[in-house]
């Protein structure tokens, strides 16, 4: 393998995932800091505030374990089905049409999921 190919592979399989993890963790830290700042400001301004109700409204509703597992199943099945549907089946036209039909079905399954109340 040439140096350039090795460099590209290292960039894709090492640097890119590291940057993605760093960005996600930075975003979560920013969200936590922002929530803490809002909570401290609300506590400082209004001493008669019902803290339990305030924090309940401020925190997003957590999804159930079943919803989280169904999301993971959908993602894994999507990742599995896209390459399988994209394989060349004697004709590129047939292959690409199967690919886009599968992609459309995955998007429809995603939209048809009931949202948490």
C-alpha positions in Angstrom: 0.0 0.0 0.0 1.2 3.5 -0.8 1.8 6.2 1.7 -1.2 8.3 0.4 -3.6 5.4 0.7 -2.4 4.6 4.2 -2.9 8.2 5.2 -6.4 8.3 3.7 -7.4 5.1 5.6 -6.0 6.5 8.9 -7.9 9.7 8.4 -11.2 7.8 7.7 -10.9 5.1 10.4 -9.0 6.9 13.1 -9.2 10.7 12.9 -12.9 11.0 11.7 -14.4 8.8 14.5 -12.2 10.7 17.1 -13.5 14.0 15.8 -17.1 12.8 15.9 -16.8 11.6 19.5 -15.1 14.9 20.4 -17.9 17.0 18.8 -20.7 14.9 20.4 -19.1 15.2 23.9 -18.5 18.9 23.4 -22.2 19.4 22.4 -23.4 17.4 25.4 -21.1 19.4 27.8 -22.4 22.7 26.2 -26.1 21.6 26.7 -25.4 20.7 30.4 -23.7 24.0 31.0 -26.5 25.9 29.4 -29.1 24.0 31.5 -27.1 24.7 34.7 -26.9 28.4 33.9 -30.6 28.6 33.2 -31.4 26.8 36.5 -29.1 29.0 38.5 -30.5 32.2 37.0 -34.1 31.0 37.7 -33.2 30.1 41.3 -31.5 33.5 41.9 -34.4 35.5 40.4 -37.3 33.8 42.1 -37.0 32.4 45.6 -40.6 31.2 45.7 -40.1 28.9 42.7 -41.2 25.3 42.9 -37.8 23.7 42.1 -39.2 20.1 41.6 -41.7 21.3 39.0 -39.2 23.6 37.4 -36.6 20.8 36.9 -39.3 18.4 35.7 -40.3 20.8 33.0 -36.7 21.6 32.2 -35.5 18.1 31.7 -36.5 16.4 28.4 -38.7 13.3 28.6 -36.5 10.2 28.6 -37.4 7.5 26.2 -38.2 4.0 27.4 -35.7 1.2 27.0 -38.0 -0.4 24.4 -37.9 2.8 22.3 -34.1 3.0 22.5 -33.7 -0.7 21.5 -36.2 -0.3 18.6 -34.1 2.7 17.4 -30.9 0.7 17.5 -32.7 -2.2 15.6 -33.8 0.3 13.0 -30.4 1.7 12.6 -28.7 -1.7 12.4 -31.2 -3.0 9.9 -30.8 0.2 7.8 -27.1 -0.2 7.7 -27.4 -3.9 6.9 -30.0 -3.5 4.1 -28.4 -0.6 2.2 -25.3 -2.4 1.1 -27.2 -5.6 0.4 -29.7 -3.8 -1.8 -27.0 -1.9 -3.6 -25.2 -4.9 -4.9 -25.0 -5.2 -8.6 -27.7 -7.6 -9.7 -26.8 -7.9 -13.4 -27.9 -4.3 -14.1 -26.9 -1.1 -12.5 -30.4 0.3 -13.1 -32.0 -2.5 -11.2 -29.4 -2.3 -8.4 -29.9 1.4 -7.9 -33.7 1.2 -8.0 -33.6 -1.6 -5.3 -31.3 0.6 -3.3 -33.6 3.6 -3.4 -36.7 1.5 -2.7 -35.0 0.1 0.4 -33.9 3.6 1.5 -37.5 4.8 1.1 -38.9 2.0 3.1 -36.4 2.7 5.9 -37.4 6.3 6.0 -41.1 5.4 6.0 -40.5 3.0 9.0 -38.7 5.8 10.8 -41.5 8.3 10.2 -44.3 5.8 11.1 -42.9 5.2 14.5 -45.1 6.6 17.2 -43.6 9.5 19.0 -43.3 9.5 22.8 -46.0 11.4 24.6 
